[in-house]
Amino acid sequence: MGMTLDGDISHDVSVRAERIRQRGIADSMRYYRALGFRRVGTSGYFAWISAADHASKALEAKDDYDPPV
């Protein structure tokens, strides 16, 4: 027998919630990168450096590291 209606709805809500969460993370990363923040190595942290001659200032936001999904 198939899933119950409640099970179908719960699964749909979980999938949608995860998509919304992932979109929020991606939007947040784009926002902070647009402000000049760059990822610290391969960590989950971002930092902003005030020194104009720092190597991170030469790194375009699109070239900042993203861990594999």
Secondary structure, 3 states (H helix, E strand, C coil): CCCCHHHHHHHHHHHHHHHHHHHHHHHHHHHHHHCCCEECCCCCCEECCCCCCCHHHHCCHHHCCCCCC
